Amino acid sequence: MTSCTLFPRAVGYRPRRELVELVESGRIKPGRAIDLGSGTASNVIYLAQHGFDALGVDFSPAAVENGRRMAQTAASRPSLCSTT
């Protein structure tokens, strides 16, 4: 069973199960990561919480702003930007 204990449960978003499994199994080691179309930013927040230098990019400025709020709640520091 995988865990996402650092991710804010109140928000209701979760990183992709496949990503969690790869990171927690050690198959993907911390490094630089980019999440294109990051949407809710759940994957990029998860990666930042696990030692990655993570960048989330999305077309929607509203999605990016929501992701920034979620990152503050999660006490993580991914970079998030809009393509517009």
C-alpha positions as CSV (number, residue, x, y, z in Angstrom):
1,M,0.0,0.0,0.0
2,T,1.3,3.5,-0.9
3,S,0.9,6.5,1.3
4,C,0.5,10.2,0.6
5,T,0.6,11.4,4.2
6,L,2.3,14.7,3.4
7,F,-0.4,15.6,0.9
8,P,-3.2,17.8,2.3
9,R,-6.2,15.5,2.8
10,A,-8.7,18.4,3.1
11,V,-8.0,19.5,-0.5
12,G,-9.3,16.2,-1.9
13,Y,-6.7,15.8,-4.7
14,R,-4.2,13.0,-4.9
15,P,-1.2,12.4,-7.1
16,R,-1.5,9.7,-9.7
17,R,-1.2,6.2,-8.2
18,E,1.4,5.2,-10.8
19,L,3.6,8.1,-9.9
20,V,3.4,7.4,-6.2
21,E,4.3,3.7,-6.8
22,L,7.3,4.6,-8.9
23,V,8.6,7.2,-6.4
24,E,8.0,5.1,-3.3
25,S,9.5,2.0,-4.8
26,G,12.7,3.9,-5.6
27,R,12.4,3.3,-9.4
28,I,12.3,7.1,-9.9
29,K,15.0,8.9,-7.9
30,P,14.7,12.6,-6.9
31,G,15.9,15.0,-9.5
32,R,14.4,17.6,-11.8
33,A,10.9,17.0,-13.0
34,I,8.4,18.9,-15.2
35,D,4.6,18.3,-15.2
36,L,3.1,19.6,-18.4
37,G,-0.6,20.3,-18.0
38,S,-0.2,20.2,-14.2
39,G,-3.9,21.2,-13.6
40,T,-4.5,20.7,-9.9
41,A,-0.7,20.5,-9.3
42,S,-1.2,17.3,-7.2
43,N,1.6,15.4,-9.0
44,V,4.1,18.3,-8.8
45,I,3.4,18.9,-5.1
46,Y,3.9,15.3,-4.4
47,L,7.2,15.3,-6.3
48,A,8.4,18.4,-4.4
49,Q,7.5,16.8,-1.1
50,H,9.7,13.8,-2.1
51,G,12.8,15.8,-2.9
52,F,12.3,16.6,-6.5
53,D,13.1,20.0,-8.1
54,A,9.6,20.1,-9.6
55,L,8.0,22.5,-12.1
56,G,4.3,22.4,-13.0
57,V,3.1,24.2,-16.2
58,D,-0.5,24.7,-17.2
59,F,-2.3,26.8,-19.8
60,S,-4.9,28.0,-17.3
61,P,-3.8,30.8,-15.0
62,A,-6.6,29.9,-12.6
63,A,-5.3,26.3,-12.4
64,V,-1.8,27.6,-11.6
65,E,-3.1,29.9,-8.9
66,N,-5.1,27.1,-7.4
67,G,-1.9,24.9,-7.5
68,R,0.1,27.6,-5.7
69,R,-2.5,27.8,-2.9
70,M,-2.4,24.0,-2.6
71,A,1.4,24.0,-2.5
72,Q,1.3,26.5,0.4
73,T,-1.2,24.3,2.2
74,A,1.1,21.3,1.6
75,A,4.2,23.2,2.7
76,S,6.0,22.3,-0.5
77,R,7.9,24.4,-2.9
78,P,7.3,23.4,-6.5
79,S,7.5,26.0,-9.2
80,L,4.2,26.6,-11.0
81,C,3.7,28.8,-14.1
82,S,1.1,29.4,-16.8
83,T,1.8,29.3,-20.5
84,T,-0.4,32.4,-21.1
